[in-house]
């Protein structure tokens, strides 16, 4: 499986990528919404892990634009206080994970 992680926090991006690679996934990375959207449109991923709060363009905008072209499954990452934001109504077919979470090696 090929996964794209779009996350601007370097430590979290590295942790997620390492954890997925350890499980046998092929992982591509993007550190901002613009780069992530370009990669998501260019390649066929089996899944995308997408941060909500990104530089250049937000995760909500990335998902909205991506949905014009592809139906790739998306797991959105956010802080608990943002899960109640009205913007979530625009992404009913995505899944959400609250940060922080723990990965044990």
C-alpha positions as CSV (number, residue, x, y, z in Angstrom):
1,X,0.0,0.0,0.0
2,X,1.1,3.5,-0.8
3,X,0.3,6.3,1.7
4,X,0.8,10.1,1.6
5,X,1.3,11.9,4.8
6,X,0.6,15.7,4.7
7,X,1.9,17.1,8.0
8,X,3.9,20.3,8.8
9,X,5.3,19.3,12.2
10,X,8.6,17.6,11.3
11,X,8.7,15.3,14.4
12,X,5.1,14.1,13.9
13,X,5.7,13.6,10.2
14,X,8.8,11.5,10.8
15,X,7.1,9.5,13.5
16,X,4.1,8.7,11.4
17,X,6.2,7.9,8.3
18,X,8.5,5.6,10.3
19,X,5.6,3.8,12.0
20,X,4.0,3.1,8.6
21,X,7.2,2.1,6.9
22,X,7.8,-0.4,9.8
23,X,4.5,-1.9,9.0
24,X,5.5,-2.3,5.3
25,X,3.8,0.7,3.8
26,X,5.4,2.8,1.0
27,X,5.2,6.4,2.3
28,X,5.4,9.7,0.6
29,X,5.6,13.0,2.6
30,X,4.6,16.6,2.2
31,X,5.1,19.4,4.7
32,X,2.5,21.8,3.5
33,X,-0.9,21.8,1.8
34,X,0.2,22.9,-1.6
35,X,2.8,20.2,-2.0
36,X,0.5,17.6,-0.5
37,X,-2.3,18.4,-2.9
38,X,0.1,18.3,-5.9
39,X,1.3,14.9,-4.9
40,X,-2.2,13.6,-4.1
41,X,-3.4,14.6,-7.5
42,X,-0.3,13.3,-9.3
43,X,-0.1,9.8,-7.8
44,X,-2.6,7.2,-6.9
45,X,-2.4,6.6,-3.1
46,X,-4.3,4.0,-1.2
47,X,-4.8,6.4,1.7
48,X,-3.8,9.9,2.8
49,X,-3.1,11.1,6.3
50,X,-3.9,14.8,6.3
51,X,-3.3,17.5,9.0
52,X,-6.0,20.1,9.3
53,X,-3.8,23.1,10.1
54,X,-1.2,23.4,7.3
55,X,0.9,26.2,5.8
56,X,0.0,27.5,2.4
57,X,-3.5,25.9,2.2
58,X,-5.4,24.2,5.0
59,X,-6.2,20.5,5.1
60,X,-9.9,21.3,4.6
61,X,-9.0,23.1,1.3
62,X,-6.7,20.2,0.3
63,X,-9.5,17.7,0.8
64,X,-12.1,19.9,-1.0
65,X,-9.9,20.3,-4.0
66,X,-8.8,16.6,-4.0
67,X,-12.4,15.5,-4.0
68,X,-12.9,17.2,-7.4
69,X,-10.5,14.6,-8.8
70,X,-10.2,11.6,-6.6
71,X,-11.9,9.6,-3.8
72,X,-8.8,8.5,-2.0
73,X,-9.6,7.5,1.7
74,X,-8.4,10.3,4.0
75,X,-7.6,10.3,7.7
76,X,-7.6,13.9,9.0
77,X,-5.5,14.8,12.0
78,X,-6.6,17.6,14.3
79,X,-6.5,18.9,17.9
80,X,-9.5,18.0,20.0
81,X,-10.8,21.6,20.2
82,X,-11.0,21.8,16.4
83,X,-13.2,18.7,16.0
84,X,-16.3,20.8,16.7
85,X,-15.6,23.4,14.0
86,X,-18.2,24.1,11.4
87,X,-15.6,23.2,8.7
88,X,-16.1,19.5,9.6
89,X,-19.5,19.5,8.0
90,X,-17.7,19.9,4.6
91,X,-15.8,16.6,5.1
92,X,-18.5,14.0,6.1
93,X,-16.8,11.1,4.3
94,X,-13.4,11.4,6.0
95,X,-12.2,10.1,9.3
96,X,-10.7,12.2,12.1
97,X,-8.0,11.4,14.7
98,X,-7.3,13.8,17.6
99,X,-3.8,14.8,18.5
100,X,-1.8,14.1,20.5
101,X,-1.6,10.3,20.2
102,X,1.1,7.9,21.0
103,X,3.0,5.5,18.9
104,X,5.0,2.8,20.8
105,X,7.8,1.1,19.0
